[in-house]
Amino acid sequence: GQQLNQSPQSMFIQEGEDVSMNCTSSSIFNTWLWYKQDPGEGPVLLIALYKAGELTSNGRLTAQFGITRKDSFLNISASIPSDVGIYFCAGQLGAGGTSYGKLTFGQGTILTVHP
Amino acid sequence: DAGVTQSPTHLIKTRGQQVTLRCSPISGHKSVSWYQQVLGQGPQFIFQYYEKEERGRGNFPDRFSARQFPNYSSELNVNALLLGDSALYLCASSGLQGVDEQYFGPGTRLTVT
């Protein structure tokens, strides 16, 4: 099935470092969301973006909805060990047809934080 | 407040069998979506239901079906199981039709042998 191109695939960083990851698509999305998933659990919603150019923060997390509507970025500042996990971007095209309610996910970025 | 709940947590089935997975959305949420997540990949959309009607469908065979009940809980059924159906099945709820903030449950791990 269709997936977004998410990069990098994995990151190994030291505690305290900042992290950046991004997602690109050939299709325009009306909404971008970022999720974090721990092993054996469901994804947890971190940030939702609804307007092109929008910049939204949630604590140490900051995400941006790209101007072209085809990309999004997530930054984590001053990483801590509990940031370890898999981060997924997800986009939604919007209403209409059989894609209603469909979130299209990236392949995920595996983040490892060394103390 | 209770989040999205799913049952069972784990399930082992044999090829050719049928399975039913259950989901209860967040209280007050009327929309339920189902996703399949194969190991190492992001979730893939299967269905969305709103007010007991199917409103969205992903690229899955007819062996996959679902329904939503008056209390907004939902069931996902998979018939004639294949080895490739082994995956984590995730349910997500959202407050309104088309609202994109979908909140996921812990998932049901299905293993087909």
Chai-1 contact restraints between the chains, C-beta under 6 A:
chainA,res_idxA,chainB,res_idxB,connection_type,confidence,min_distance_angstrom,max_distance_angstrom,comment,restraint_id
A,G1,B,Q44,contact,1.0,0.0,6.0,A-B,restraint_1
A,G1,B,N59,contact,1.0,0.0,6.0,A-B,restraint_2
A,Q3,B,G42,contact,1.0,0.0,6.0,A-B,restraint_3
A,T31,B,D100,contact,1.0,0.0,6.0,A-B,restraint_4
A,E41,B,P106,contact,1.0,0.0,6.0,A-B,restraint_5
A,G42,B,L90,contact,1.0,0.0,6.0,A-B,restraint_6
A,G42,B,F104,contact,1.0,0.0,6.0,A-B,restraint_7
A,G42,B,G105,contact,1.0,0.0,6.0,A-B,restraint_8
A,G42,B,P106,contact,1.0,0.0,6.0,A-B,restraint_9
A,G42,B,G107,contact,1.0,0.0,6.0,A-B,restraint_10
A,P43,B,F104,contact,1.0,0.0,6.0,A-B,restraint_11
A,A48,B,E101,contact,1.0,0.0,6.0,A-B,restraint_12
A,F88,B,G42,contact,1.0,0.0,6.0,A-B,restraint_13
A,Q92,B,D100,contact,1.0,0.0,6.0,A-B,restraint_14
A,A95,B,G98,contact,1.0,0.0,6.0,A-B,restraint_15
A,T98,B,G56,contact,1.0,0.0,6.0,A-B,restraint_16
A,T98,B,R57,contact,1.0,0.0,6.0,A-B,restraint_17
A,Y100,B,R55,contact,1.0,0.0,6.0,A-B,restraint_18
A,Y100,B,G56,contact,1.0,0.0,6.0,A-B,restraint_19
A,G101,B,S33,contact,1.0,0.0,6.0,A-B,restraint_20
A,G101,B,Q48,contact,1.0,0.0,6.0,A-B,restraint_21
A,G101,B,R55,contact,1.0,0.0,6.0,A-B,restraint_22
A,G101,B,G56,contact,1.0,0.0,6.0,A-B,restraint_23
A,K102,B,F45,contact,1.0,0.0,6.0,A-B,restraint_24
A,K102,B,G56,contact,1.0,0.0,6.0,A-B,restraint_25
A,F105,B,G42,contact,1.0,0.0,6.0,A-B,restraint_26
A,F105,B,P43,contact,1.0,0.0,6.0,A-B,restraint_27
A,G106,B,G42,contact,1.0,0.0,6.0,A-B,restraint_28
A,Q107,B,G42,contact,1.0,0.0,6.0,A-B,restraint_29
A,G108,B,G42,contact,1.0,0.0,6.0,A-B,restraint_30
